[in-house]
């Protein structure tokens, strides 16, 4: 396989061709996130102008108080959100799932909590038992899903009735002009970081390219509702460029005393 620096040169990488097919997008994700694994611990803060940590803290705070939940963190990367879950629920169990071995290796090195484990898995096919999770989370995960509808279906499958799902994600502005402006700014901002760190704007230009194919917030909420996951709260961040969305699955949840 060619190295990312060769295959992903500014004039050679055609991201659009790879984002429109689940298998191609899955392979692209593996290669891109392997490339940026070493810098991923600080990169979200740089891209978000220092706001990433506060957004993740708010996401964790929106989750309900459960005594011993089983939590699943999708596309966990280096485990930042996974570790936050473990601290929030010290008596629970947390599993972080990711496609990229390099990310999982860093996550394991950075994690000291005994109630955390990591596994290599596609978020659309986690391998977890049906109705086994109390909480599912994802930090910038949904937009990277090889097949978004498949992933939403998998979230619905593994959540217990009454279970919770919380996500921090980029949101595409609904208006044509606003959406074009947002994606244009992200393309320039991400491309700048790609050039500075890798000599290749495509590395972080991926953010804008993937967002262009992502549903608007209302469209995303509707897709979750079709699977029995209904919006509980939505918190727009940075003028709506990102948002924290909390969903709950239909059905009766476990009693808190269990």
N, C-alpha and C positions, 0 to 999 in steps of 0.2 A: 504493500500500500504506500502511496506517495505521502511524504510528510505534509502536514497542514500548510506550512509556509509555502510549499510549491503549489499544492492544489488550491489554496485559498488566496492566491495573489489577487491584487485589486482588479486586474483585468481578466482573470481566468475563472474566478469563482462565480457561478450563476446561482445565487442563493435561492431565487424564486423557483427554479426547477427542482430544488431539493425539498422545499417546504410544502410543496403541493402533493407529495406522495409520502405516506406514513413511513415506509421502509427507508426511503432516502433521508427523510427528516430525522429519523432515529439514528442513522449512521452519522449524519452531519452533527447532531447533538453530541454524540460520543467523541468525535474528533475535536470539535470546538472546545468542549468543556475539559477534555484532557489537556488541551493546549493552555487553558487559562487556570488550571487547578492551583498552581503555585501562587497566583495573585488573587485568588477568589476571596480570601479572607478579608481583604480591604477594598476590593473593587466595587462592591455594591455601595459602600459609603462614598467612594469617589464619584460614582455615576449619579448618586442621589443628592449630592452636595451635603453630605453628612446626615441625611434624614433617615436612612435605611434602618438604623438601630431603633430609633423611636417608633417607626412604623411597625417593626417586628414586635417591639414591646407592647404596643397597643393591641396588635393581633392576639398575643398571648393573654392579655388582660381581658379581652372580650370573651374568652372561652369560659364556660360555666365551671363552677366548683364541683368537682367529682372526686370521690374518695380514692379510688384505685383504678383510674381509667387505663385502657389500652389505647395508646396513641400511635398513629401512623403519619410520618412526615414524608410527603412525596417529593421526588427530585430534591433530595436533602442537601446536595452539594457537599460542602465541607462540614455540615452538621450544625451550623449556627442556630437555626430555628429548632432543630432536634434537641440541642442542649438546653435551650430556653424552655421547651416543653418538659424536659426532665427536671429542671429546677422548679417549675410551676407545680408539677405533680410528682413529688419525690416518692410517694408510695405506689405510683403507677408504673407501667412499663411502656417504653417508647421504642419504636423501630423506625430507622431512617432508611429509605429506599432511594437508590439512584442507579442510573444506567452506566455511570462512568467509574471504572475501578480506581483511577487516579484521584477522583474526588472522595471516594469511600476510604481510600488509604489515608488521606489527610484528615477526614472526619474521625477516623479511629484514633489517630495520633493526638488530636485535639480534645478528645472526649475523656473525661475522668469519671463521669457518673456511672454507677453500677447498674442502673435501671435502663440503660440504652444499649441497643445492638443495631448493627447495620447490615444491609443485604443488597446485593445487586439485583435489580428488578425494574421492569418497565412499569410506569404508573398506570398503564392500561391493562396490565396483567400481573398483579402483585404476587400472586401465589398464596395469598392469605385466605383463611376460611371465610365463608359468607357470614355476615352479621357478627363479626368478631371484634370490630373496632368501635370504641366509644367516641373517638375524636380522630379526624383526618385533617391535616394541615398541608399547606404548600406555600413557600415563598418564591414567587415568580415561576411557579411550576406549570400552571395550566397553559400558558402561552407556548410552552415548550413541548406540550404533549404531542407525540407523533400523530395521534388520532384523538381529538378533543372529546367527541361524543363517546368513544370507547372508554376514555378515562373517566368521564362523568358517570358512565354506567358502572365502571369498576368501583368508584367511590360509593355509589348507591348500594352496590352488592356487599361490600365489606363492612359498611356501617350497620350497627344495630338499629332497630327501630327506636326513634327518638335520639339517635346519635347526632353529633355536631361536625360540621366541616367549615374550616376557616382558611381564607386565602388572602395573601397580599399579592397583588398583580397589577401590571400596567393595564390601563383601560383606554381603548380607542374612542376618541371623541366622536359623537354621532353625526355631527354636521360635516358636509363634504369639505367646506373650507377649513373648519376647525381641525378636522381629522388630518387634512393634508398638511396644515401648519405643524401640528403635533408631531407627525411622523417625520416631517422635514427637519425639525429641530433635533429630534432623537437621532436621525441619521447623521447629522453633522456632529452632534455631541459624542455619539458612540464611535463614529468614524475617526474623530480626533484621538480618542483613547486607543483605538486600534492601531493608528499610525504611530502614536508615541511609544506604545509598548511592544508592538509586533511588526511595525512597518507595513501594516495591512488593515485598511479601514473595515474590511468585511468581518473581522473578528468580533467587533462590537456593533457594527452596522446591522448584525443579525437581529438586534433588539427591534429596530424599526421595521425591518423586513417581516419579522414574525408578527409584529403588532398589526401591520397592514392587513394580514389575513385573519386576525383575531376578531371575535364578535365585539360589538359594543357592550357596555355594561348591562343594558336592558335585555339585549339578545342573550347574553351569557346567563343572566338570571332566569330567563325563560327556559333555556336548555336544562338547567338544574331542576326547575319546577317540573318539567316533563318526566324526570326520573324520581319524583317524589321528594326532592330536596328543596325546601322553601326558604326564601330569604328572611333572616331575622334582623339583620342590621347591615348597613353599608356606610362606610366612612371614606369619602373621597379625600385624597391627599395630593398636595402640590398641584392645585387647580384642577384636580381630576385626572392628572396624568397617571396616577396609581390609585388604588382603592383597596380597602380592607373589607371583605365580604364574609359574613357569617351565615351559614345555612343550617337547617335542621331537617333531619329525615322524618318522614311520616311515621306514626306509630308510637306506642307507649314505651318510654325509656325505662331502664332499670331503676329501682328505688335507690335513693342515695345511701341507704343503710346497708346495701348489699356489699 
